[in-house]
Amino acid sequence: MAQQVRFWHARVTVYDREEIRSEATDRRRSRSADALVALGRLLDGSRRQGALEAVALADETGCLVAGAGAFRTCEELAAMAPLLAPTPLGATGAANDVVPTRLDVLTRRMEIRRLTIDGVDVLLCGRGADADARASALDHAASGCGRILRERHGAHD
């Protein structure tokens, strides 16, 4: 039994001249004035660039701020980030921390970076198999997070 498939195509292409002008002067597309939307788009672009499973931005308590990838995975990354993140400058880890744990297995495929933006620490996390691609994707995300959050913070002053 064959099914009939129908496609819809617009007969007339409509252009908004203001939109075309703004795209011509700005190299970035799909920008947003909303910080959460902008962060989500940035993280999604970074996730795709590095072929990562998920990228998440969390606060110091492990609460998910923004993410790209499966929601559950982003929540897991955010929750684990404070436990696995590099210690802030001046702080030290346990001197006898040499016994491997289950967390060690999880950290093999993930990377966590501590970012300080306008004096506030946030944790950027990525999970994927290739360490080089993951590092490159998180470099991209880190610079974008700083730009987006500084812009938004400065706009409210």
Chimera marker file (.cmm) of the C-alpha trace (Angstrom):
<marker_set name="trace">
<marker id="1" x="0.000" y="0.000" z="0.000" r="1" g="1" b="0" radius="0.5"/>
<marker id="2" x="1.716" y="3.153" z="-1.172" r="1" g="1" b="0" radius="0.5"/>
<marker id="3" x="1.403" y="6.365" z="0.793" r="1" g="1" b="0" radius="0.5"/>
<marker id="4" x="1.177" y="9.685" z="-0.891" r="1" g="1" b="0" radius="0.5"/>
<marker id="5" x="3.576" y="12.354" z="0.356" r="1" g="1" b="0" radius="0.5"/>
<marker id="6" x="2.927" y="16.020" z="-0.311" r="1" g="1" b="0" radius="0.5"/>
<marker id="7" x="5.395" y="18.858" z="0.110" r="1" g="1" b="0" radius="0.5"/>
<marker id="8" x="4.549" y="22.491" z="0.558" r="1" g="1" b="0" radius="0.5"/>
<marker id="9" x="6.634" y="25.157" z="-1.134" r="1" g="1" b="0" radius="0.5"/>
<marker id="10" x="6.106" y="28.881" z="-0.925" r="1" g="1" b="0" radius="0.5"/>
<marker id="11" x="5.253" y="30.306" z="-4.305" r="1" g="1" b="0" radius="0.5"/>
<marker id="12" x="6.556" y="33.777" z="-3.488" r="1" g="1" b="0" radius="0.5"/>
<marker id="13" x="9.719" y="34.573" z="-1.558" r="1" g="1" b="0" radius="0.5"/>
<marker id="14" x="9.224" y="37.480" z="0.799" r="1" g="1" b="0" radius="0.5"/>
<marker id="15" x="12.212" y="39.431" z="2.091" r="1" g="1" b="0" radius="0.5"/>
<marker id="16" x="12.352" y="41.888" z="4.935" r="1" g="1" b="0" radius="0.5"/>
<marker id="17" x="14.773" y="44.625" z="3.849" r="1" g="1" b="0" radius="0.5"/>
<marker id="18" x="15.686" y="45.562" z="7.433" r="1" g="1" b="0" radius="0.5"/>
<marker id="19" x="16.537" y="41.948" z="8.218" r="1" g="1" b="0" radius="0.5"/>
<marker id="20" x="18.732" y="41.673" z="5.127" r="1" g="1" b="0" radius="0.5"/>
<marker id="21" x="20.529" y="44.915" z="6.039" r="1" g="1" b="0" radius="0.5"/>
<marker id="22" x="21.169" y="43.773" z="9.619" r="1" g="1" b="0" radius="0.5"/>
<marker id="23" x="22.498" y="40.390" z="8.431" r="1" g="1" b="0" radius="0.5"/>
<marker id="24" x="24.835" y="42.098" z="5.987" r="1" g="1" b="0" radius="0.5"/>
<marker id="25" x="26.406" y="44.233" z="8.715" r="1" g="1" b="0" radius="0.5"/>
<marker id="26" x="26.591" y="41.468" z="11.331" r="1" g="1" b="0" radius="0.5"/>
<marker id="27" x="28.516" y="38.274" z="10.588" r="1" g="1" b="0" radius="0.5"/>
<marker id="28" x="26.719" y="36.314" z="13.301" r="1" g="1" b="0" radius="0.5"/>
<marker id="29" x="23.288" y="34.950" z="12.530" r="1" g="1" b="0" radius="0.5"/>
<marker id="30" x="20.506" y="33.955" z="14.902" r="1" g="1" b="0" radius="0.5"/>
<marker id="31" x="21.586" y="36.373" z="17.615" r="1" g="1" b="0" radius="0.5"/>
<marker id="32" x="19.392" y="37.017" z="20.610" r="1" g="1" b="0" radius="0.5"/>
<marker id="33" x="19.134" y="39.835" z="23.131" r="1" g="1" b="0" radius="0.5"/>
<marker id="34" x="18.058" y="37.249" z="25.736" r="1" g="1" b="0" radius="0.5"/>
<marker id="35" x="21.160" y="35.955" z="27.560" r="1" g="1" b="0" radius="0.5"/>
<marker id="36" x="19.760" y="32.444" z="28.105" r="1" g="1" b="0" radius="0.5"/>
<marker id="37" x="18.792" y="32.056" z="24.461" r="1" g="1" b="0" radius="0.5"/>
<marker id="38" x="22.191" y="33.393" z="23.381" r="1" g="1" b="0" radius="0.5"/>
<marker id="39" x="23.985" y="31.003" z="25.750" r="1" g="1" b="0" radius="0.5"/>
<marker id="40" x="21.896" y="28.082" z="24.511" r="1" g="1" b="0" radius="0.5"/>
<marker id="41" x="22.737" y="28.855" z="20.893" r="1" g="1" b="0" radius="0.5"/>
<marker id="42" x="26.418" y="29.304" z="21.716" r="1" g="1" b="0" radius="0.5"/>
<marker id="43" x="26.602" y="26.019" z="23.608" r="1" g="1" b="0" radius="0.5"/>
<marker id="44" x="24.738" y="24.197" z="20.848" r="1" g="1" b="0" radius="0.5"/>
<marker id="45" x="27.168" y="25.551" z="18.263" r="1" g="1" b="0" radius="0.5"/>
<marker id="46" x="30.121" y="24.491" z="20.413" r="1" g="1" b="0" radius="0.5"/>
<marker id="47" x="28.578" y="21.047" z="20.949" r="1" g="1" b="0" radius="0.5"/>
<marker id="48" x="28.149" y="20.555" z="17.213" r="1" g="1" b="0" radius="0.5"/>
<marker id="49" x="31.651" y="21.894" z="16.474" r="1" g="1" b="0" radius="0.5"/>
<marker id="50" x="33.262" y="19.338" z="18.778" r="1" g="1" b="0" radius="0.5"/>
<marker id="51" x="30.756" y="16.551" z="18.047" r="1" g="1" b="0" radius="0.5"/>
<marker id="52" x="30.105" y="16.409" z="21.790" r="1" g="1" b="0" radius="0.5"/>
<marker id="53" x="27.310" y="14.590" z="23.535" r="1" g="1" b="0" radius="0.5"/>
<marker id="54" x="26.486" y="17.615" z="25.707" r="1" g="1" b="0" radius="0.5"/>
<marker id="55" x="27.802" y="20.986" z="26.884" r="1" g="1" b="0" radius="0.5"/>
<marker id="56" x="26.527" y="22.623" z="30.078" r="1" g="1" b="0" radius="0.5"/>
<marker id="57" x="27.086" y="25.835" z="32.014" r="1" g="1" b="0" radius="0.5"/>
<marker id="58" x="26.502" y="25.515" z="35.761" r="1" g="1" b="0" radius="0.5"/>
<marker id="59" x="26.819" y="27.682" z="38.837" r="1" g="1" b="0" radius="0.5"/>
<marker id="60" x="29.070" y="26.723" z="41.755" r="1" g="1" b="0" radius="0.5"/>
<marker id="61" x="26.284" y="24.742" z="43.428" r="1" g="1" b="0" radius="0.5"/>
<marker id="62" x="25.749" y="22.480" z="40.411" r="1" g="1" b="0" radius="0.5"/>
<marker id="63" x="22.583" y="24.145" z="39.161" r="1" g="1" b="0" radius="0.5"/>
<marker id="64" x="22.240" y="24.092" z="35.371" r="1" g="1" b="0" radius="0.5"/>
<marker id="65" x="22.251" y="27.593" z="33.879" r="1" g="1" b="0" radius="0.5"/>
<marker id="66" x="22.254" y="26.682" z="30.171" r="1" g="1" b="0" radius="0.5"/>
<marker id="67" x="22.993" y="23.585" z="28.148" r="1" g="1" b="0" radius="0.5"/>
<marker id="68" x="23.013" y="21.904" z="24.773" r="1" g="1" b="0" radius="0.5"/>
<marker id="69" x="22.368" y="18.227" z="24.208" r="1" g="1" b="0" radius="0.5"/>
<marker id="70" x="20.033" y="15.894" z="26.054" r="1" g="1" b="0" radius="0.5"/>
<marker id="71" x="18.546" y="17.688" z="29.061" r="1" g="1" b="0" radius="0.5"/>
<marker id="72" x="19.263" y="14.814" z="31.436" r="1" g="1" b="0" radius="0.5"/>
<marker id="73" x="22.906" y="14.714" z="30.374" r="1" g="1" b="0" radius="0.5"/>
<marker id="74" x="23.229" y="18.480" z="30.847" r="1" g="1" b="0" radius="0.5"/>
<marker id="75" x="21.707" y="18.168" z="34.331" r="1" g="1" b="0" radius="0.5"/>
<marker id="76" x="24.167" y="15.377" z="35.197" r="1" g="1" b="0" radius="0.5"/>
<marker id="77" x="27.134" y="17.398" z="33.969" r="1" g="1" b="0" radius="0.5"/>
<marker id="78" x="26.006" y="20.436" z="35.963" r="1" g="1" b="0" radius="0.5"/>
<marker id="79" x="25.470" y="18.383" z="39.120" r="1" g="1" b="0" radius="0.5"/>
<marker id="80" x="28.892" y="16.699" z="38.896" r="1" g="1" b="0" radius="0.5"/>
<marker id="81" x="30.790" y="19.855" z="37.940" r="1" g="1" b="0" radius="0.5"/>
<marker id="82" x="31.336" y="21.247" z="41.461" r="1" g="1" b="0" radius="0.5"/>
<marker id="83" x="32.639" y="17.865" z="42.613" r="1" g="1" b="0" radius="0.5"/>
<marker id="84" x="35.082" y="17.436" z="39.738" r="1" g="1" b="0" radius="0.5"/>
<marker id="85" x="36.022" y="20.992" z="38.784" r="1" g="1" b="0" radius="0.5"/>
<marker id="86" x="39.560" y="22.252" z="39.112" r="1" g="1" b="0" radius="0.5"/>
<marker id="87" x="40.035" y="23.969" z="42.458" r="1" g="1" b="0" radius="0.5"/>
<marker id="88" x="40.137" y="27.779" z="42.496" r="1" g="1" b="0" radius="0.5"/>
<marker id="89" x="43.534" y="29.429" z="42.736" r="1" g="1" b="0" radius="0.5"/>
<marker id="90" x="45.059" y="28.975" z="46.162" r="1" g="1" b="0" radius="0.5"/>
<marker id="91" x="42.876" y="26.003" z="47.151" r="1" g="1" b="0" radius="0.5"/>
<marker id="92" x="44.319" y="22.521" z="47.358" r="1" g="1" b="0" radius="0.5"/>
<marker id="93" x="42.824" y="19.069" z="46.952" r="1" g="1" b="0" radius="0.5"/>
<marker id="94" x="43.203" y="16.164" z="49.345" r="1" g="1" b="0" radius="0.5"/>
<marker id="95" x="46.819" y="15.036" z="49.698" r="1" g="1" b="0" radius="0.5"/>
<marker id="96" x="45.878" y="11.338" z="49.725" r="1" g="1" b="0" radius="0.5"/>
<marker id="97" x="43.505" y="11.445" z="46.748" r="1" g="1" b="0" radius="0.5"/>
<marker id="98" x="45.066" y="8.557" z="44.801" r="1" g="1" b="0" radius="0.5"/>
<marker id="99" x="42.428" y="5.825" z="45.017" r="1" g="1" b="0" radius="0.5"/>
<marker id="100" x="40.439" y="5.626" z="41.751" r="1" g="1" b="0" radius="0.5"/>
<marker id="101" x="36.686" y="6.055" z="42.113" r="1" g="1" b="0" radius="0.5"/>
<marker id="102" x="33.675" y="5.679" z="39.869" r="1" g="1" b="0" radius="0.5"/>
<marker id="103" x="33.877" y="9.422" z="39.212" r="1" g="1" b="0" radius="0.5"/>
<marker id="104" x="37.304" y="8.866" z="37.641" r="1" g="1" b="0" radius="0.5"/>
<marker id="105" x="35.659" y="6.686" z="35.001" r="1" g="1" b="0" radius="0.5"/>
<marker id="106" x="33.098" y="9.397" z="34.222" r="1" g="1" b="0" radius="0.5"/>
<marker id="107" x="35.731" y="12.108" z="33.946" r="1" g="1" b="0" radius="0.5"/>
<marker id="108" x="37.641" y="10.329" z="31.175" r="1" g="1" b="0" radius="0.5"/>
<marker id="109" x="35.098" y="11.511" z="28.622" r="1" g="1" b="0" radius="0.5"/>
<marker id="110" x="34.424" y="14.938" z="30.083" r="1" g="1" b="0" radius="0.5"/>
<marker id="111" x="36.148" y="18.213" z="30.755" r="1" g="1" b="0" radius="0.5"/>
<marker id="112" x="35.228" y="20.903" z="33.251" r="1" g="1" b="0" radius="0.5"/>
<marker id="113" x="36.493" y="24.463" z="33.243" r="1" g="1" b="0" radius="0.5"/>
<marker id="114" x="36.079" y="27.057" z="35.948" r="1" g="1" b="0" radius="0.5"/>
<marker id="115" x="35.377" y="30.494" z="34.458" r="1" g="1" b="0" radius="0.5"/>
<marker id="116" x="35.283" y="33.736" z="36.403" r="1" g="1" b="0" radius="0.5"/>
<marker id="117" x="33.091" y="36.334" z="34.751" r="1" g="1" b="0" radius="0.5"/>
<marker id="118" x="32.808" y="39.691" z="36.487" r="1" g="1" b="0" radius="0.5"/>
<marker id="119" x="33.852" y="38.061" z="39.768" r="1" g="1" b="0" radius="0.5"/>
<marker id="120" x="31.330" y="35.212" z="39.557" r="1" g="1" b="0" radius="0.5"/>
<marker id="121" x="32.533" y="31.626" z="39.112" r="1" g="1" b="0" radius="0.5"/>
<marker id="122" x="30.680" y="29.377" z="36.683" r="1" g="1" b="0" radius="0.5"/>
<marker id="123" x="31.544" y="25.886" z="35.495" r="1" g="1" b="0" radius="0.5"/>
<marker id="124" x="31.628" y="24.969" z="31.816" r="1" g="1" b="0" radius="0.5"/>
<marker id="125" x="31.344" y="21.226" z="31.172" r="1" g="1" b="0" radius="0.5"/>
<marker id="126" x="31.550" y="19.141" z="28.042" r="1" g="1" b="0" radius="0.5"/>
<marker id="127" x="31.220" y="15.415" z="27.459" r="1" g="1" b="0" radius="0.5"/>
<marker id="128" x="32.386" y="13.610" z="24.343" r="1" g="1" b="0" radius="0.5"/>
<marker id="129" x="34.956" y="11.041" z="23.244" r="1" g="1" b="0" radius="0.5"/>
<marker id="130" x="37.652" y="13.108" z="21.502" r="1" g="1" b="0" radius="0.5"/>
<marker id="131" x="39.748" y="15.176" z="23.957" r="1" g="1" b="0" radius="0.5"/>
<marker id="132" x="41.148" y="17.538" z="21.294" r="1" g="1" b="0" radius="0.5"/>
<marker id="133" x="37.750" y="18.289" z="19.778" r="1" g="1" b="0" radius="0.5"/>
<marker id="134" x="36.288" y="18.701" z="23.253" r="1" g="1" b="0" radius="0.5"/>
<marker id="135" x="39.039" y="21.163" z="24.228" r="1" g="1" b="0" radius="0.5"/>
<marker id="136" x="38.532" y="23.202" z="21.051" r="1" g="1" b="0" radius="0.5"/>
<marker id="137" x="34.752" y="23.278" z="21.513" r="1" g="1" b="0" radius="0.5"/>
<marker id="138" x="35.090" y="24.374" z="25.142" r="1" g="1" b="0" radius="0.5"/>
<marker id="139" x="37.586" y="27.103" z="24.153" r="1" g="1" b="0" radius="0.5"/>
<marker id="140" x="34.937" y="28.453" z="21.789" r="1" g="1" b="0" radius="0.5"/>
<marker id="141" x="32.206" y="28.187" z="24.415" r="1" g="1" b="0" radius="0.5"/>
<marker id="142" x="34.329" y="29.802" z="27.141" r="1" g="1" b="0" radius="0.5"/>
<marker id="143" x="35.105" y="32.896" z="25.089" r="1" g="1" b="0" radius="0.5"/>
<marker id="144" x="31.467" y="33.225" z="24.038" r="1" g="1" b="0" radius="0.5"/>
<marker id="145" x="30.149" y="32.785" z="27.598" r="1" g="1" b="0" radius="0.5"/>
<marker id="146" x="32.412" y="35.560" z="28.782" r="1" g="1" b="0" radius="0.5"/>
<marker id="147" x="31.271" y="37.870" z="25.992" r="1" g="1" b="0" radius="0.5"/>
<marker id="148" x="27.560" y="37.145" z="26.422" r="1" g="1" b="0" radius="0.5"/>
<marker id="149" x="27.487" y="37.379" z="30.200" r="1" g="1" b="0" radius="0.5"/>
<marker id="150" x="29.658" y="40.510" z="30.336" r="1" g="1" b="0" radius="0.5"/>
<marker id="151" x="27.462" y="42.206" z="27.719" r="1" g="1" b="0" radius="0.5"/>
<marker id="152" x="24.289" y="41.388" z="29.631" r="1" g="1" b="0" radius="0.5"/>
<marker id="153" x="25.753" y="42.382" z="32.994" r="1" g="1" b="0" radius="0.5"/>
<marker id="154" x="27.030" y="45.675" z="31.583" r="1" g="1" b="0" radius="0.5"/>
<marker id="155" x="23.643" y="46.432" z="29.997" r="1" g="1" b="0" radius="0.5"/>
<marker id="156" x="21.914" y="46.402" z="33.389" r="1" g="1" b="0" radius="0.5"/>
<marker id="157" x="24.319" y="48.813" z="35.107" r="1" g="1" b="0" radius="0.5"/>
<link id1="1" id2="2" r="1" g="1" b="0" radius="0.2"/>
<link id1="2" id2="3" r="1" g="1" b="0" radius="0.2"/>
<link id1="3" id2="4" r="1" g="1" b="0" radius="0.2"/>
<link id1="4" id2="5" r="1" g="1" b="0" radius="0.2"/>
<link id1="5" id2="6" r="1" g="1" b="0" radius="0.2"/>
<link id1="6" id2="7" r="1" g="1" b="0" radius="0.2"/>
<link id1="7" id2="8" r="1" g="1" b="0" radius="0.2"/>
<link id1="8" id2="9" r="1" g="1" b="0" radius="0.2"/>
<link id1="9" id2="10" r="1" g="1" b="0" radius="0.2"/>
<link id1="10" id2="11" r="1" g="1" b="0" radius="0.2"/>
<link id1="11" id2="12" r="1" g="1" b="0" radius="0.2"/>
<link id1="12" id2="13" r="1" g="1" b="0" radius="0.2"/>
<link id1="13" id2="14" r="1" g="1" b="0" radius="0.2"/>
<link id1="14" id2="15" r="1" g="1" b="0" radius="0.2"/>
<link id1="15" id2="16" r="1" g="1" b="0" radius="0.2"/>
<link id1="16" id2="17" r="1" g="1" b="0" radius="0.2"/>
<link id1="17" id2="18" r="1" g="1" b="0" radius="0.2"/>
<link id1="18" id2="19" r="1" g="1" b="0" radius="0.2"/>
<link id1="19" id2="20" r="1" g="1" b="0" radius="0.2"/>
<link id1="20" id2="21" r="1" g="1" b="0" radius="0.2"/>
<link id1="21" id2="22" r="1" g="1" b="0" radius="0.2"/>
<link id1="22" id2="23" r="1" g="1" b="0" radius="0.2"/>
<link id1="23" id2="24" r="1" g="1" b="0" radius="0.2"/>
<link id1="24" id2="25" r="1" g="1" b="0" radius="0.2"/>
<link id1="25" id2="26" r="1" g="1" b="0" radius="0.2"/>
<link id1="26" id2="27" r="1" g="1" b="0" radius="0.2"/>
<link id1="27" id2="28" r="1" g="1" b="0" radius="0.2"/>
<link id1="28" id2="29" r="1" g="1" b="0" radius="0.2"/>
<link id1="29" id2="30" r="1" g="1" b="0" radius="0.2"/>
<link id1="30" id2="31" r="1" g="1" b="0" radius="0.2"/>
<link id1="31" id2="32" r="1" g="1" b="0" radius="0.2"/>
<link id1="32" id2="33" r="1" g="1" b="0" radius="0.2"/>
<link id1="33" id2="34" r="1" g="1" b="0" radius="0.2"/>
<link id1="34" id2="35" r="1" g="1" b="0" radius="0.2"/>
<link id1="35" id2="36" r="1" g="1" b="0" radius="0.2"/>
<link id1="36" id2="37" r="1" g="1" b="0" radius="0.2"/>
<link id1="37" id2="38" r="1" g="1" b="0" radius="0.2"/>
<link id1="38" id2="39" r="1" g="1" b="0" radius="0.2"/>
<link id1="39" id2="40" r="1" g="1" b="0" radius="0.2"/>
<link id1="40" id2="41" r="1" g="1" b="0" radius="0.2"/>
<link id1="41" id2="42" r="1" g="1" b="0" radius="0.2"/>
<link id1="42" id2="43" r="1" g="1" b="0" radius="0.2"/>
<link id1="43" id2="44" r="1" g="1" b="0" radius="0.2"/>
<link id1="44" id2="45" r="1" g="1" b="0" radius="0.2"/>
<link id1="45" id2="46" r="1" g="1" b="0" radius="0.2"/>
<link id1="46" id2="47" r="1" g="1" b="0" radius="0.2"/>
<link id1="47" id2="48" r="1" g="1" b="0" radius="0.2"/>
<link id1="48" id2="49" r="1" g="1" b="0" radius="0.2"/>
<link id1="49" id2="50" r="1" g="1" b="0" radius="0.2"/>
<link id1="50" id2="51" r="1" g="1" b="0" radius="0.2"/>
<link id1="51" id2="52" r="1" g="1" b="0" radius="0.2"/>
<link id1="52" id2="53" r="1" g="1" b="0" radius="0.2"/>
<link id1="53" id2="54" r="1" g="1" b="0" radius="0.2"/>
<link id1="54" id2="55" r="1" g="1" b="0" radius="0.2"/>
<link id1="55" id2="56" r="1" g="1" b="0" radius="0.2"/>
<link id1="56" id2="57" r="1" g="1" b="0" radius="0.2"/>
<link id1="57" id2="58" r="1" g="1" b="0" radius="0.2"/>
<link id1="58" id2="59" r="1" g="1" b="0" radius="0.2"/>
<link id1="59" id2="60" r="1" g="1" b="0" radius="0.2"/>
<link id1="60" id2="61" r="1" g="1" b="0" radius="0.2"/>
<link id1="61" id2="62" r="1" g="1" b="0" radius="0.2"/>
<link id1="62" id2="63" r="1" g="1" b="0" radius="0.2"/>
<link id1="63" id2="64" r="1" g="1" b="0" radius="0.2"/>
<link id1="64" id2="65" r="1" g="1" b="0" radius="0.2"/>
<link id1="65" id2="66" r="1" g="1" b="0" radius="0.2"/>
<link id1="66" id2="67" r="1" g="1" b="0" radius="0.2"/>
<link id1="67" id2="68" r="1" g="1" b="0" radius="0.2"/>
<link id1="68" id2="69" r="1" g="1" b="0" radius="0.2"/>
<link id1="69" id2="70" r="1" g="1" b="0" radius="0.2"/>
<link id1="70" id2="71" r="1" g="1" b="0" radius="0.2"/>
<link id1="71" id2="72" r="1" g="1" b="0" radius="0.2"/>
<link id1="72" id2="73" r="1" g="1" b="0" radius="0.2"/>
<link id1="73" id2="74" r="1" g="1" b="0" radius="0.2"/>
<link id1="74" id2="75" r="1" g="1" b="0" radius="0.2"/>
<link id1="75" id2="76" r="1" g="1" b="0" radius="0.2"/>
<link id1="76" id2="77" r="1" g="1" b="0" radius="0.2"/>
<link id1="77" id2="78" r="1" g="1" b="0" radius="0.2"/>
<link id1="78" id2="79" r="1" g="1" b="0" radius="0.2"/>
<link id1="79" id2="80" r="1" g="1" b="0" radius="0.2"/>
<link id1="80" id2="81" r="1" g="1" b="0" radius="0.2"/>
<link id1="81" id2="82" r="1" g="1" b="0" radius="0.2"/>
<link id1="82" id2="83" r="1" g="1" b="0" radius="0.2"/>
<link id1="83" id2="84" r="1" g="1" b="0" radius="0.2"/>
<link id1="84" id2="85" r="1" g="1" b="0" radius="0.2"/>
<link id1="85" id2="86" r="1" g="1" b="0" radius="0.2"/>
<link id1="86" id2="87" r="1" g="1" b="0" radius="0.2"/>
<link id1="87" id2="88" r="1" g="1" b="0" radius="0.2"/>
<link id1="88" id2="89" r="1" g="1" b="0" radius="0.2"/>
<link id1="89" id2="90" r="1" g="1" b="0" radius="0.2"/>
<link id1="90" id2="91" r="1" g="1" b="0" radius="0.2"/>
<link id1="91" id2="92" r="1" g="1" b="0" radius="0.2"/>
<link id1="92" id2="93" r="1" g="1" b="0" radius="0.2"/>
<link id1="93" id2="94" r="1" g="1" b="0" radius="0.2"/>
<link id1="94" id2="95" r="1" g="1" b="0" radius="0.2"/>
<link id1="95" id2="96" r="1" g="1" b="0" radius="0.2"/>
<link id1="96" id2="97" r="1" g="1" b="0" radius="0.2"/>
<link id1="97" id2="98" r="1" g="1" b="0" radius="0.2"/>
<link id1="98" id2="99" r="1" g="1" b="0" radius="0.2"/>
<link id1="99" id2="100" r="1" g="1" b="0" radius="0.2"/>
<link id1="100" id2="101" r="1" g="1" b="0" radius="0.2"/>
<link id1="101" id2="102" r="1" g="1" b="0" radius="0.2"/>
<link id1="102" id2="103" r="1" g="1" b="0" radius="0.2"/>
<link id1="103" id2="104" r="1" g="1" b="0" radius="0.2"/>
<link id1="104" id2="105" r="1" g="1" b="0" radius="0.2"/>
<link id1="105" id2="106" r="1" g="1" b="0" radius="0.2"/>
<link id1="106" id2="107" r="1" g="1" b="0" radius="0.2"/>
<link id1="107" id2="108" r="1" g="1" b="0" radius="0.2"/>
<link id1="108" id2="109" r="1" g="1" b="0" radius="0.2"/>
<link id1="109" id2="110" r="1" g="1" b="0" radius="0.2"/>
<link id1="110" id2="111" r="1" g="1" b="0" radius="0.2"/>
<link id1="111" id2="112" r="1" g="1" b="0" radius="0.2"/>
<link id1="112" id2="113" r="1" g="1" b="0" radius="0.2"/>
<link id1="113" id2="114" r="1" g="1" b="0" radius="0.2"/>
<link id1="114" id2="115" r="1" g="1" b="0" radius="0.2"/>
<link id1="115" id2="116" r="1" g="1" b="0" radius="0.2"/>
<link id1="116" id2="117" r="1" g="1" b="0" radius="0.2"/>
<link id1="117" id2="118" r="1" g="1" b="0" radius="0.2"/>
<link id1="118" id2="119" r="1" g="1" b="0" radius="0.2"/>
<link id1="119" id2="120" r="1" g="1" b="0" radius="0.2"/>
<link id1="120" id2="121" r="1" g="1" b="0" radius="0.2"/>
<link id1="121" id2="122" r="1" g="1" b="0" radius="0.2"/>
<link id1="122" id2="123" r="1" g="1" b="0" radius="0.2"/>
<link id1="123" id2="124" r="1" g="1" b="0" radius="0.2"/>
<link id1="124" id2="125" r="1" g="1" b="0" radius="0.2"/>
<link id1="125" id2="126" r="1" g="1" b="0" radius="0.2"/>
<link id1="126" id2="127" r="1" g="1" b="0" radius="0.2"/>
<link id1="127" id2="128" r="1" g="1" b="0" radius="0.2"/>
<link id1="128" id2="129" r="1" g="1" b="0" radius="0.2"/>
<link id1="129" id2="130" r="1" g="1" b="0" radius="0.2"/>
<link id1="130" id2="131" r="1" g="1" b="0" radius="0.2"/>
<link id1="131" id2="132" r="1" g="1" b="0" radius="0.2"/>
<link id1="132" id2="133" r="1" g="1" b="0" radius="0.2"/>
<link id1="133" id2="134" r="1" g="1" b="0" radius="0.2"/>
<link id1="134" id2="135" r="1" g="1" b="0" radius="0.2"/>
<link id1="135" id2="136" r="1" g="1" b="0" radius="0.2"/>
<link id1="136" id2="137" r="1" g="1" b="0" radius="0.2"/>
<link id1="137" id2="138" r="1" g="1" b="0" radius="0.2"/>
<link id1="138" id2="139" r="1" g="1" b="0" radius="0.2"/>
<link id1="139" id2="140" r="1" g="1" b="0" radius="0.2"/>
<link id1="140" id2="141" r="1" g="1" b="0" radius="0.2"/>
<link id1="141" id2="142" r="1" g="1" b="0" radius="0.2"/>
<link id1="142" id2="143" r="1" g="1" b="0" radius="0.2"/>
<link id1="143" id2="144" r="1" g="1" b="0" radius="0.2"/>
<link id1="144" id2="145" r="1" g="1" b="0" radius="0.2"/>
<link id1="145" id2="146" r="1" g="1" b="0" radius="0.2"/>
<link id1="146" id2="147" r="1" g="1" b="0" radius="0.2"/>
<link id1="147" id2="148" r="1" g="1" b="0" radius="0.2"/>
<link id1="148" id2="149" r="1" g="1" b="0" radius="0.2"/>
<link id1="149" id2="150" r="1" g="1" b="0" radius="0.2"/>
<link id1="150" id2="151" r="1" g="1" b="0" radius="0.2"/>
<link id1="151" id2="152" r="1" g="1" b="0" radius="0.2"/>
<link id1="152" id2="153" r="1" g="1" b="0" radius="0.2"/>
<link id1="153" id2="154" r="1" g="1" b="0" radius="0.2"/>
<link id1="154" id2="155" r="1" g="1" b="0" radius="0.2"/>
<link id1="155" id2="156" r="1" g="1" b="0" radius="0.2"/>
<link id1="156" id2="157" r="1" g="1" b="0" radius="0.2"/>
</marker_set>
